[in-house]
Amino acid sequence: MQDSTAARSALEVTRRFLEVSSRGAYDELADLYAEDAVIEIPFAPPGVPRTSQGREVFRARFKSAEKVWRIEGVDQVAVHETADPEVVIAEFRIHRRVRESGEQVSSEYIVVMTIRDGLIRHSRDYADIIAGARALGRLQELIGGGNA
């Protein structure tokens, strides 16, 4: 018997992704990914892997981020279907607050997801890393290339 996520369309999974992201529901977010899914972050800031694999790896990374940021919402959402029914592009702005300083930061994201059998199999994430680095006081590290 298949999990109820198997019946979800790519658009339904994308809407769920945006909804749980807006609440900072990290366990629920991790559960949307296939066990062996891959996340690519082509423009990852220093210290963040450009490629990672595995639902439990994501869960740990999301929980680690939860210690730094508190999610306050998502808006300016646009969801685009593609010629491939398994590929969906989501554009959105996420509003977060730095837990340590209380500083509020908003960042634009574009996420290209491949969704099959009700689960995200692959994601390519593009984010405004400058806004995050500035809020964390790490802009110079980002501009300087970190440990490059």
C-alpha positions in Angstrom: 0.0 0.0 0.0 1.4 3.4 -1.0 1.5 6.4 1.3 -1.1 9.1 0.6 1.7 11.3 -0.7 1.9 9.1 -3.8 -1.4 10.4 -5.0 -0.3 14.1 -4.7 0.4 15.9 -8.0 3.5 18.0 -8.5 1.5 21.1 -8.0 -0.1 19.8 -4.8 3.4 19.0 -3.4 4.7 22.4 -4.4 1.8 24.1 -2.6 2.4 22.0 0.5 6.2 22.8 0.3 5.3 26.5 0.3 2.8 26.2 3.1 5.1 24.2 5.4 8.0 26.5 4.5 5.9 29.6 5.5 5.4 28.0 9.0 9.0 26.9 9.5 7.7 23.3 9.9 11.0 21.6 9.3 10.0 18.0 10.0 7.0 18.4 7.7 9.3 20.0 5.1 11.8 17.1 5.3 9.0 14.6 4.9 8.1 16.1 1.5 11.5 14.8 0.1 12.2 11.3 -1.1 14.5 9.3 1.1 17.3 9.6 -1.5 16.5 13.1 -2.9 19.1 15.6 -3.9 19.2 19.3 -3.2 21.6 21.4 -5.2 22.4 25.0 -4.2 24.5 26.3 -7.1 25.2 29.6 -5.3 25.6 28.3 -1.8 27.3 30.6 0.7 30.5 29.5 2.4 29.9 26.6 4.8 26.8 25.4 3.0 27.2 22.3 0.7 26.4 22.9 -2.9 24.9 19.4 -3.1 23.4 17.2 -0.4 21.5 14.0 -0.5 19.0 12.3 1.7 15.9 13.2 3.6 17.5 12.8 7.0 20.5 14.9 5.9 18.0 17.6 4.9 16.1 17.2 8.2 19.3 17.8 10.2 20.2 20.8 8.1 16.7 22.3 8.4 16.8 21.9 12.2 20.2 23.5 12.3 18.9 26.5 10.4 16.0 26.6 12.8 18.5 27.5 15.5 19.6 30.6 13.5 16.4 31.8 11.9 12.7 32.0 12.8 10.4 31.8 9.8 7.8 34.5 9.8 6.1 33.8 6.5 6.2 33.5 2.7 4.7 35.8 0.1 5.1 37.0 -3.5 4.5 33.4 -4.6 4.5 32.4 -8.2 4.3 28.7 -9.2 5.2 27.7 -12.8 4.4 24.5 -14.5 6.8 23.2 -17.2 6.6 21.0 -20.2 7.6 18.2 -17.9 4.7 17.4 -15.5 7.2 16.3 -12.9 9.1 19.7 -12.9 7.7 22.7 -11.1 9.3 26.1 -10.5 8.4 28.0 -7.3 9.3 31.7 -6.8 8.7 33.2 -3.4 10.0 35.6 -0.8 10.6 34.2 2.7 10.6 36.4 5.8 12.8 35.4 8.6 14.1 36.8 11.9 17.7 36.2 13.1 17.2 34.5 16.5 20.3 36.0 18.1 19.9 39.6 17.0 16.1 39.9 16.3 16.9 41.4 12.9 14.3 40.7 10.2 15.4 39.7 6.8 13.5 38.9 3.6 15.0 36.9 0.8 13.8 35.9 -2.7 14.0 32.2 -3.7 13.6 30.3 -6.9 13.3 26.5 -6.4 13.2 24.1 -9.4 11.7 20.8 -8.1 11.3 17.4 -9.7 8.4 15.7 -8.0 7.5 12.1 -8.6 5.1 9.8 -6.8 4.2 12.6 -4.4 7.7 13.3 -3.2 10.4 15.8 -4.1 13.2 13.8 -5.9 15.5 16.7 -6.8 15.6 20.4 -6.0 17.8 23.2 -7.4 17.5 26.1 -5.0 18.5 29.7 -5.9 18.4 32.3 -3.1 19.4 35.8 -2.2 22.4 34.8 -0.1 23.5 38.5 0.2 20.4 39.3 2.4 21.1 36.4 4.7 24.8 37.1 5.0 24.1 40.7 5.7 21.6 39.8 8.5 24.1 37.4 10.1 27.0 39.9 9.9 28.8 37.6 7.4 28.7 39.8 4.3 32.5 40.4 4.2 33.0 36.6 4.5 30.6 36.1 1.5 32.3 38.8 -0.6 35.7 37.6 0.4 34.8 34.1 -0.7 35.1 32.5 2.7 37.8 29.9 2.7 38.1 29.8 -1.1 
